[in-house]
Amino acid sequence: MPAISTAHILPIVMLIGSNVFMTFAWYGHLSYKSTAIWLAILASWMIALPEYMLAVPANRIGSAVYSAAQLKTMQEVITLSVFALFSIFWLKEDLSWNHAIGFALIAAGAFFIFQGKAA
């Protein structure tokens, strides 16, 4: 088993941060529906810039040890995890058993993606 390096860990941390920003950019305004849409769009774009500042280098760094498919899969699993927490704590929406089953199936898919050869 290869040694765990910064290139293994840093992309994960950066993608988590990136997804927190992007989730707020895409869905945070739903708690402020009375705000003008143009203001929501402007705020979302301002929040999205730090998201890109984390996501782009995360993928560049991660490509040293992960394949593009593995990086994308990691991104999707992180996105769903962040979104699930966001839904519960920010939007105050419940997740049901069918959400859990869907997330589990995606996690199973991620397992198979990571069985292949890395970068």
Disulfide bonds with the S-S distance in Angstrom:
none
